[in-house]
Structure formats: C-alpha cells, structure tokens
Amino acid sequence: MMSFSSIPLSGSKPDQYAQLLAQARALLHGERDRIANAANLSALVYHALPQLNWVGFYFYDGTELVVGPFQGLPACVRIPLDKGVCGAAASSRRTQRVADVHAFPGHIACDSASRSELVVPLVRGDGTLVGVFDLDSPEPDRFDADDQQGLEAIAAAFVESLH
C-alpha cells in the first residue's frame, strides 16, 4: 500500500498550482478507476488549498449530474444540466467562476455557507461529457484567474487518467 503525504505549497500562486499538479499526477499515475482518482483528488485539493468548504466531482449519467467522491458536507445528489453553476459548466462545457453564488441565476445552495464557486467541466478529447469538478468557498470572490487555470490543469489530468 502506498502512503502519500502532500508537500506544503510554496511560492507564487502559479508555482503552488504547478506543485499541486505534480502531486495530483503522482496520485493518478497508473490508476484508471475514476472513483479512486476522484476520491484522491478531492482529498488532495481540499487539504492543499485554503478557504474551501467543498471539493468534489459530479459525474454525468447521460441525463443529469450525479454526486461522486468529495470532501465537505453532504451534497446535492442530482443536478439537472439546466440548473446551478454545475449544470451551467456541464451544459456549456466552459468553466464557471462565480464570485457571488447568490447573484448566480438558479444557484443550488447545497451548503448555505458557500459564497463563491468554481466549476470545471470534465470533457474527453472527443467532446464526451464526463462530469464536473466543483469547488466551493465560504469566502466571496475566492477564485481568481490563477485558481481557474490551476484547477483546469488538475481537471485535465483527471480526464487524462481515464484513458
């Protein structure tokens, strides 16, 4: 059994995301199971980044998004593609970075403490929707362009691990 301990992140935010991506790739290396990889990535990111109250995955079942592995309080189980930030990311295939979730039309409040959210769609090279990688924060405007770029790279590593 492999033991893993994350190394504290240091340097600029882009440097920290490069370090986190290296840790994510090490966790994903040689494993193809999406549940195992999603569980480990959720834990890695939740414990590595500050000011988060939920990190996890929703998987597309052909109709809607269904909650997968996550860290945080119990979550909404099913999300239609036409609802909330996760649905918007999945249906548009575009990352949603929301500074104030209460201002987002149709926001689904799974955790009332969440104030900002970043959702990255998980899309295979052929355009097939796998699901979304969802991060919530109790801090307004928690996520910036560096967070988006870093988390999109981690999401891409997850999708690559499925091949």
Backbone bond lengths (Angstrom), bond angles and torsions (degrees), N, CA, C in turn:
res aa  C-N    CA-C-N  psi(-1)  N-CA   C-N-CA  omega(-1)  CA-C   N-CA-C  phi
1 M - - - 1.453 - - 1.527 109.01 -
2 M 1.348 115.40 133.54 1.450 120.62 -179.33 1.524 110.42 -85.23
3 S 1.310 115.89 134.75 1.452 121.12 173.42 1.517 107.80 -99.32
4 F 1.323 116.63 140.21 1.454 120.39 -178.06 1.507 108.68 -134.18
5 S 1.307 116.44 130.56 1.454 119.97 171.33 1.516 107.05 -130.06
6 S 1.317 115.41 130.63 1.452 118.21 -179.14 1.524 109.69 -72.61
7 I 1.299 114.64 146.97 1.459 121.37 178.95 1.522 106.65 -93.40
8 P 1.321 118.16 132.85 1.474 118.96 179.40 1.525 111.28 -54.77
9 L 1.324 115.39 139.04 1.452 121.15 -178.44 1.525 109.46 -81.25
10 S 1.348 115.68 144.61 1.466 119.07 -179.97 1.521 109.91 -143.71
11 G 1.330 115.30 164.90 1.458 121.10 178.18 1.514 111.67 90.46
12 S 1.327 115.35 -162.17 1.462 121.42 179.46 1.524 109.59 -67.48
13 K 1.316 116.73 165.94 1.468 119.80 179.74 1.534 111.17 -59.34
14 P 1.351 120.30 -45.35 1.469 118.54 176.03 1.534 112.43 -59.45
15 D 1.333 117.13 -37.83 1.471 120.39 177.24 1.533 110.37 -63.25
16 Q 1.324 115.93 -42.11 1.463 119.98 179.67 1.525 111.03 -62.83
17 Y 1.336 116.53 -40.75 1.464 118.72 178.52 1.527 111.86 -68.70
18 A 1.326 117.65 -33.29 1.466 119.98 175.18 1.528 110.07 -63.32
19 Q 1.327 116.82 -40.80 1.466 121.23 177.47 1.533 110.67 -65.92
20 L 1.341 116.13 -42.71 1.463 120.27 179.87 1.530 110.66 -65.28
21 L 1.334 117.16 -39.44 1.466 120.67 177.45 1.529 110.48 -62.53
22 A 1.325 117.36 -40.50 1.474 120.30 177.71 1.524 110.21 -62.71
23 Q 1.325 117.30 -41.23 1.468 120.57 177.68 1.533 110.09 -65.27
24 A 1.328 116.81 -40.40 1.467 120.62 179.23 1.529 110.37 -63.16
25 R 1.322 116.28 -45.75 1.472 119.41 179.13 1.526 111.52 -60.89
26 A 1.342 116.93 -37.50 1.469 120.65 178.03 1.529 110.20 -64.06
27 L 1.322 116.96 -39.86 1.469 120.89 178.65 1.528 111.56 -67.13
28 L 1.327 116.46 -38.31 1.464 121.36 -176.05 1.526 113.13 -80.42
29 H 1.333 117.03 -20.59 1.454 122.00 -172.03 1.536 111.69 -53.61
30 G 1.328 114.89 122.53 1.457 121.08 174.42 1.520 114.91 78.73
31 E 1.334 118.46 1.42 1.468 120.70 179.49 1.521 109.34 -112.86
32 R 1.322 116.99 132.01 1.461 122.34 -178.02 1.529 113.01 -109.72
33 D 1.318 118.07 -11.44 1.466 120.53 -175.92 1.530 110.27 -73.52
34 R 1.329 116.36 122.01 1.464 119.44 -174.80 1.520 112.63 -68.15
35 I 1.326 117.91 -31.65 1.471 120.07 179.73 1.529 109.73 -69.57
36 A 1.313 117.13 -46.41 1.464 121.00 179.05 1.524 110.31 -60.75
37 N 1.326 117.04 -45.85 1.459 120.51 -178.35 1.525 112.08 -68.02
38 A 1.320 117.13 -39.59 1.462 120.30 178.79 1.528 110.45 -66.47
39 A 1.317 117.16 -39.05 1.464 120.73 178.85 1.529 110.86 -63.16
40 N 1.317 116.43 -48.37 1.461 119.71 -179.58 1.529 112.49 -66.05
41 L 1.325 117.66 -40.89 1.459 119.50 179.40 1.526 111.58 -66.43
42 S 1.330 116.93 -39.46 1.470 119.80 177.31 1.523 110.55 -58.34
43 A 1.316 116.32 -46.74 1.465 120.66 -179.61 1.523 110.91 -65.36
44 L 1.330 117.16 -44.65 1.457 120.99 -179.08 1.532 111.05 -57.71
45 V 1.327 116.79 -52.18 1.462 121.30 -175.60 1.530 110.66 -68.77
46 Y 1.322 117.35 -41.77 1.471 121.14 -179.44 1.522 111.55 -58.60
47 H 1.318 116.62 -40.66 1.464 120.32 -177.68 1.525 113.69 -86.10
48 A 1.340 117.45 -19.64 1.471 120.43 -177.28 1.525 113.14 -86.94
49 L 1.328 116.86 -33.28 1.464 120.19 -173.79 1.525 110.81 -103.50
50 P 1.332 116.76 140.74 1.463 120.22 180.00 1.529 112.24 -79.99
51 Q 1.302 115.21 162.38 1.460 123.91 171.10 1.528 113.89 60.35
52 L 1.323 116.30 41.11 1.463 120.87 174.57 1.518 108.71 -117.41
53 N 1.333 116.55 143.15 1.464 118.91 173.81 1.530 112.41 -119.36
54 W 1.336 116.98 -3.29 1.472 119.80 175.89 1.524 108.53 -160.61
55 V 1.319 115.95 132.74 1.464 122.61 174.84 1.517 106.51 -140.34
56 G 1.322 116.90 125.70 1.451 117.30 178.99 1.511 114.00 -175.33
57 F 1.305 112.55 -172.53 1.454 122.11 -174.26 1.526 110.45 -121.59
58 Y 1.311 114.25 143.10 1.465 122.03 166.22 1.523 105.62 -119.70
59 F 1.326 116.31 133.72 1.459 120.75 179.86 1.522 110.40 -107.13
60 Y 1.333 114.91 139.70 1.455 121.75 179.03 1.522 109.02 -80.51
61 D 1.342 116.03 125.72 1.471 120.11 -178.46 1.522 112.44 -101.49
62 G 1.329 117.00 12.16 1.458 121.26 -178.14 1.517 111.61 101.22
63 T 1.323 117.05 -17.34 1.458 122.22 -179.80 1.516 111.83 -125.91
64 E 1.337 115.75 -47.17 1.462 121.24 -176.24 1.521 109.70 -148.45
65 L 1.322 115.89 176.18 1.464 121.54 177.01 1.518 109.09 -89.35
66 V 1.338 115.81 134.05 1.466 122.03 -179.55 1.522 108.27 -120.94
67 V 1.327 116.20 132.46 1.459 120.22 -175.76 1.531 111.02 -57.78
68 G 1.329 114.08 138.71 1.458 122.33 175.77 1.515 108.78 -118.29
69 P 1.309 117.60 -156.53 1.461 120.77 179.97 1.531 111.90 -59.71
70 F 1.335 115.18 142.18 1.464 120.24 -179.72 1.517 110.30 -158.33
71 Q 1.336 114.44 169.62 1.458 124.13 172.09 1.527 106.03 -123.89
72 G 1.315 116.77 132.63 1.455 121.35 -179.78 1.503 110.41 132.21
73 L 1.330 116.20 -168.57 1.458 121.36 179.85 1.524 110.57 -69.21
74 P 1.338 117.46 158.70 1.468 119.54 176.04 1.532 110.76 -50.28
75 A 1.327 114.67 145.32 1.465 121.14 -170.12 1.518 112.08 -116.96
76 C 1.326 114.21 167.93 1.458 120.71 169.96 1.529 107.09 -59.52
77 V 1.324 117.00 136.77 1.464 119.82 -175.71 1.521 112.18 -82.79
78 R 1.317 117.39 -43.37 1.462 120.98 -176.57 1.529 109.98 -127.91
79 I 1.335 115.59 137.18 1.459 121.39 179.40 1.527 108.39 -129.90
80 P 1.336 117.65 118.86 1.463 119.89 174.88 1.527 110.44 -65.91
81 L 1.325 117.21 152.43 1.460 121.33 -178.27 1.517 113.01 -67.32
82 D 1.332 117.51 -14.02 1.466 119.43 178.98 1.524 112.37 -102.49
83 K 1.345 117.15 18.02 1.460 120.42 -178.50 1.523 111.54 -128.90
84 G 1.321 115.78 138.60 1.454 122.08 168.98 1.520 114.94 69.99
85 V 1.321 113.92 -178.93 1.455 121.73 -178.59 1.528 110.39 -68.60
86 C 1.336 116.70 -40.91 1.473 119.90 178.45 1.518 111.11 -63.41
87 G 1.321 117.51 -44.32 1.459 120.91 177.86 1.519 112.10 -61.66
88 A 1.345 116.19 -39.67 1.472 120.18 178.81 1.524 111.09 -64.28
89 A 1.338 116.98 -42.44 1.468 120.15 179.00 1.526 110.76 -64.31
90 A 1.335 116.00 -43.04 1.464 120.13 -178.29 1.522 111.47 -67.12
91 S 1.330 117.23 -46.05 1.464 119.57 -175.10 1.528 112.20 -73.08
92 S 1.347 117.66 -33.34 1.465 120.47 -179.47 1.523 112.63 -88.56
93 R 1.356 115.98 -16.41 1.473 122.42 -174.18 1.533 110.44 60.05
94 R 1.345 116.36 30.13 1.464 122.18 179.61 1.518 109.44 -128.25
95 T 1.332 115.79 140.88 1.455 120.62 177.37 1.524 109.77 -60.71
96 Q 1.316 114.59 137.06 1.462 121.45 176.57 1.525 108.01 -110.33
97 R 1.327 116.50 119.50 1.464 121.83 176.28 1.521 106.83 -116.44
98 V 1.321 115.31 110.84 1.456 121.22 -171.30 1.527 109.74 -116.37
99 A 1.329 116.17 115.47 1.468 121.94 -177.77 1.526 111.84 -71.28
100 D 1.348 116.74 -34.36 1.462 121.72 -178.79 1.526 108.05 -138.85
101 V 1.328 115.54 103.31 1.471 119.33 -176.33 1.526 112.19 -62.99
102 H 1.336 117.12 -26.46 1.462 119.50 -179.04 1.529 111.57 -70.11
103 A 1.324 116.93 -18.05 1.463 121.29 177.37 1.528 111.81 -93.54
104 F 1.344 117.66 -2.68 1.468 121.38 -178.13 1.529 108.69 -86.79
105 P 1.348 118.05 121.24 1.468 119.58 -179.61 1.527 111.53 -60.29
106 G 1.312 116.58 128.47 1.458 121.34 177.63 1.509 114.87 78.69
107 H 1.337 117.49 14.17 1.474 120.17 179.09 1.522 109.94 -55.46
108 I 1.340 115.51 136.87 1.463 121.83 176.80 1.521 107.12 -101.94
109 A 1.306 116.97 116.11 1.469 121.25 -177.32 1.522 110.44 -90.63
110 C 1.326 116.03 85.87 1.466 119.95 175.71 1.527 109.79 -71.76
111 D 1.326 116.50 -38.72 1.462 122.73 177.03 1.523 106.80 -125.65
112 S 1.314 117.21 115.07 1.467 120.88 -175.96 1.520 112.71 -63.21
113 A 1.332 118.48 -16.98 1.468 121.67 179.17 1.527 112.31 -76.74
114 S 1.316 118.27 -17.37 1.470 120.75 -177.45 1.519 110.67 -68.69
115 R 1.335 115.26 133.27 1.461 121.29 179.73 1.519 111.70 -118.44
116 S 1.339 117.77 -33.08 1.464 120.82 178.06 1.519 108.78 -133.82
117 E 1.339 115.09 160.59 1.467 118.96 -172.74 1.518 109.79 -151.25
118 L 1.334 114.93 147.23 1.452 122.07 172.45 1.522 107.04 -132.73
119 V 1.327 116.54 124.82 1.459 121.52 -178.65 1.521 109.05 -127.20
120 V 1.333 115.74 122.11 1.460 122.62 -179.93 1.524 108.70 -106.15
121 P 1.340 117.70 123.95 1.467 118.99 175.91 1.526 110.43 -69.70
122 L 1.308 115.72 144.35 1.467 122.45 177.33 1.524 106.73 -106.28
123 V 1.336 115.25 106.75 1.466 120.73 -173.71 1.521 108.90 -128.62
124 R 1.328 116.05 128.75 1.472 121.23 176.13 1.532 109.35 -69.78
125 G 1.319 115.89 164.01 1.464 121.98 179.86 1.515 113.95 -56.42
126 D 1.348 117.13 -27.60 1.468 120.52 -179.72 1.532 111.91 -87.58
127 G 1.350 116.86 5.59 1.463 120.47 178.62 1.510 115.39 92.20
128 T 1.325 117.44 -3.23 1.464 121.25 -180.00 1.527 110.39 -69.23
129 L 1.330 115.72 129.11 1.458 121.16 178.03 1.526 109.92 -77.98
130 V 1.328 116.41 124.15 1.465 122.67 175.87 1.525 109.48 -92.59
131 G 1.327 116.27 -40.40 1.457 121.82 -177.90 1.512 109.87 160.59
132 V 1.345 115.64 -149.03 1.464 120.58 178.56 1.521 109.56 -140.29
133 F 1.335 114.49 154.03 1.463 124.20 173.06 1.528 105.02 -108.06
134 D 1.317 116.89 118.32 1.459 123.25 -168.93 1.522 111.12 -118.31
135 L 1.329 116.41 130.28 1.467 122.06 176.49 1.518 108.72 -128.32
136 D 1.331 116.00 132.18 1.458 122.76 177.90 1.517 109.25 -119.72
137 S 1.333 115.04 150.36 1.458 120.92 177.10 1.524 110.09 -135.99
138 P 1.334 116.68 144.92 1.466 119.67 173.92 1.531 111.96 -77.42
139 E 1.339 116.90 -6.20 1.465 122.13 -179.94 1.526 110.25 -94.70
140 P 1.340 118.45 131.48 1.465 119.35 173.36 1.537 109.76 -63.51
141 D 1.313 116.29 144.14 1.465 122.71 175.43 1.535 112.51 53.46
142 R 1.320 117.05 41.45 1.470 122.83 -177.35 1.529 112.23 -69.49
143 F 1.326 117.53 -32.37 1.464 121.86 -170.27 1.526 111.18 -103.75
144 D 1.345 115.93 130.78 1.462 120.42 176.69 1.532 109.14 -116.59
145 A 1.337 115.68 -172.97 1.469 120.44 -177.43 1.528 111.69 -61.81
146 D 1.345 117.94 -35.73 1.468 120.34 177.78 1.529 110.81 -64.80
147 D 1.342 116.73 -41.93 1.469 120.07 176.50 1.521 109.82 -61.18
148 Q 1.322 116.54 -45.93 1.457 120.20 -178.61 1.520 110.77 -59.34
149 Q 1.327 117.12 -48.52 1.466 120.54 -178.81 1.528 110.95 -62.92
150 G 1.326 117.38 -43.77 1.461 120.97 -179.26 1.517 112.44 -65.06
151 L 1.324 116.08 -41.96 1.467 119.75 -178.08 1.524 111.63 -75.23
152 E 1.323 117.12 -30.05 1.468 119.48 173.56 1.528 110.22 -64.92
153 A 1.320 117.68 -37.53 1.471 120.65 177.78 1.521 111.02 -65.50
154 I 1.321 116.82 -40.21 1.474 120.79 177.96 1.526 110.04 -66.34
155 A 1.331 117.08 -41.49 1.469 120.82 176.93 1.526 110.88 -62.36
156 A 1.329 116.91 -40.03 1.464 120.51 178.39 1.527 110.79 -64.16
157 A 1.331 116.86 -38.79 1.468 120.28 176.87 1.519 110.32 -62.73
158 F 1.327 116.81 -38.46 1.474 120.18 177.31 1.536 110.14 -62.41
159 V 1.325 116.94 -47.98 1.481 119.81 -179.17 1.531 110.19 -61.77
160 E 1.340 116.61 -41.08 1.479 120.18 177.44 1.524 111.54 -60.23
161 S 1.322 117.09 -33.89 1.465 120.54 -178.40 1.521 112.68 -67.61
162 L 1.312 117.57 -15.96 1.463 121.11 -177.85 1.510 113.45 -81.96
163 H 1.334 117.35 -11.46 1.483 120.71 -175.83 1.513 112.06 -81.52
